[in-house]
C-alpha cells in the first residue's frame, strides 16, 4: 500500500529553538515513521523579512543541521531547500489566479501588520511588501505541489492550511480533482510553549531557548525563565508556571505527575525545578549538539544532502506541474 504524503517546513528566520522542536520538528519526525515524509527549508518565505543574502544562507544551514542532528535520515525522507524547486514558483502564480484577494486580506500575518500600522497612526499598508501579502499562496504551492495529505503545523499556522484547502478546492472545481485537499496536523498539547518571559516562545520576542545552546548558556537561559515570587514552602499552581509548562514536555509521565503534586503541596523551590529542567534539556539535546556542530562545519556535505533531496522532490513536482499545465492549457 502506498504511504500517504506528509510535508512540513520551517522558515530560516532565526536559530531554531525548543518551541520549534516541540511544535513542529518532533511531531514531523514522528510522522515520518508512518508516511512518506517531505521536509523543506522555506528560504523563499524568509525573504519577506531577511534581505541580507549571507544571513539567509547561514540560517538555512542552521535549519538543515538542526533537523539532521535531531534524527532526520535523508536516506528515508525527502529533505530539500524550497529555492531548489523552480516548480514551486510557477505553481504559486497559477494558484494566485484562483485566490480571492479578500481571502488574503484576512490572513493573520497581513492583518497583524495592518493593525500595528493603524495603532501607530501610519498608513495601513506602510512597510508591507507584496511577498508578505501573498505569503499564503506560496505556502499553498509548497503543500499542493507534492500531493501532500498531512501537514504538521503549529496552531498559529492553522489558517494557512485552511487557505491552501480553499485554493485547491477552487482550482479543482474548474479543472477536476488534480490537487489533494490537505489536512493540518496540530498537537493540541504543545499549542503554546512559553518563552523566557512567559509570552509565546518566539524569535520575534527574543525570548527563546535555542536547541543547541552550549551547556553553560543553556543553564543560564533556563534560570532566566520568569516565575512568580512565592517562596518554596507555599503551594503553587503548576499549570500557571512557565517552567512546568516546558518541563512536562521532556520529563517522563510519572516524573511529571510527581512534580505536579510537589507544586500543589508546597515545599518546591523554583530554582530546583529549573535545575531539573536544565538537566532534562541537556540530556535530550547534548548528544545531538555535537552532531549539529560537526554539520555546521561541513557546509559542502549539507549542500550535497539538500541538492540530493531536491532531485527526489522534483520527481514528484515535475509530473504534477505537467498535469497542471495541461489542465490550464499551457502545455
Secondary structure, 3 states (H helix, E strand, C coil): CCCCEEEEEECCCCCCEHHHHHHHHHHHHHHCCCCEEEEEECHHHHCCCCCCHHHHHHHHHHHHHHHHHCCCCCCCCEEEEHHHCCHHHHHHHHHHCCCCHHHHHCCHHHHHHHHHHHHCCCCCCCCCCHHHHCHHHHHHHHHHCCCCCEEECCHHHHHHHHHHHHHHHHHHHHHCCCCCCCEEECCHHHCCCECCCCCECCHHHCCCCECCCCHHHHHHHHHCCCCCCCCCCCCCCHHHCHHHHHHCCCCCHHHHHHHHHHHHHCCCCHHHHHHHHHHHHHHHHHHHHHHHHHHHCCHHHHHHHHHHHHHHHHHHHHHHHHHHHHHHCCC
